[in-house]
Amino acid sequence: MKKMTLLLAFILFINLSFSQDTEGVTIVVTVENVLSDGGEILAALHTEETFMQSNGIADAMTAGKKGAISFTFKDVKPGSYAVMVMHDLNSNKNMDFNSDGMPLESYGMSGSELQMGPPTFEAAKFDVSDKDLELRIRF
């Protein structure tokens, strides 16, 4: 009887392990036009509440490499999001600006609108439903 109980518990555990669905979708972000090697490429997935804050709801980082690089955000739940990306050349984890307030490091965001002034969530947002997404961001 003890062996039968253990066998049943093991079978139940295996079934539960394989039957669990993922919580959300996968978003693959390809950053094009990285102009130089060095530093770090930082990416953050934001909600409206976290947009333009230092941390998003999910963050990613990779070594800076000229050309194109990709990030993957997994298990993203349905909703509205924005992705912000920057090339942190000096690896200080901050956007650096010149004396006129213009960025010294390359950056980009989701959305197709080119706008003057600070980025807005409205211009950068995209909607997540039940399908995986691929986004392209150009520095």
N, C-alpha and C positions, 0 to 999 in steps of 0.2 A: 504494500500500500504506500509506503514511504517513497519507493522508487517511482511509483505511478504519479504521486503528487509532485515530485521534483521534475519529472518528465513533462507533466502538464504545465507547470510553472515556466519551464524552459521554452516550451512551444509558444505559450502566451507572450513571453518576453520577446521572442524572435518576431512574432507577428506584429507586435506593437512597434518594434524598432523599424521594420520595413514599411509599415503603413503610415508613418508620420509624414504629412505633407509639409512643404516649406511654408513659411509664414508670408512670403511676398514674392516679388519679382526680382530679377537681376537687371541692373543698369550697368552697361559697359560704356565708359566715357573715353573717347580717343582725343588726345590733345595733339593738334597739328601745329607745325611751324615752331617747334622749340628751337630757338636760335643758337644756343650754345650748350656745350657740356659744362658740368660743374653745378654745384649747389644742389638744391632739391626741388622737385616739382611737388607742390602740395595741392590736394584737392579736398573739397568739403561738400557734402550733401546737406542742404539747408531746407528747413521749413520757413514759412514767413516769419515765425517768431525768432529763429536763430540767424536769419539773413543779415549779413554785414557784421556778425559777431565773430570772435576769434575761432570758435569751434562750431561745427555743424552737428547734426545728429549722427553723422558718420564721416570719418576723416580717412584720408589715404596719403601716402608719401612714397616717392621713389627718387632715385638719383637722377639728377638732370642729365639728359642726353639729347644731343642735337637730332632733330627729325620729329618723329611722332612717338608718343607713349600712350599706354592705356591703363585705366583704373577700373576696378569692378566693385560695385556696391551690391551686396546680396541681401535677400530677404527684406526688400523695401515694400512697405505696406501701401495700399492705394491712398492717393492724396495728391496735393500740389507741392512741388519741390523746385529747388534751383541748385545748380552746381556752380561753384566758384573754384577757379584754379589759378595758381600763381607760380612763377619760377623764382624761388627764394635763392638768389645767387650767392648770398653770404651766409646762408643757413642760420639766420637769426629768428626764423619763424614769424617774421613780421614783414609787411609791405613797407618798403623804404620809399621816401618821397624827396624831391628836390625842394629848394627854398620857395618855389612857386606853388608847391602842393601837388606837382605832377608826379606820378609813379615812376620810380627808377627801375622797377623790375616788371617783366612781362606778366600779364594776367589775362584771364578770359572768363566767360561765364556762359551758361546755357542760355537759350533764347536766340532769336535771330535779329532782334532790333539793335541797331547801332545808335547809341545815344550819347549826348554830351552830358557831362556832370557825373555825379556818383551813380553807381548801379542801383537799380530798384528791383525788388522782388517781382513786381508785376512784369517787367521787361524780361526777366530771366526765367520765369516759372515754366514748368511743364507738368503735365498730369500723368500720374501713374495709375493704371487700372490693373488688369489681370494678365498683361502680356509683357515679356521682357523688352527692354528698350536699349537702343544704341544711340548715343549722342556724340556729336563731333563739336569740339571747341577749338577755335583757332586763336593763337596769341596774336 
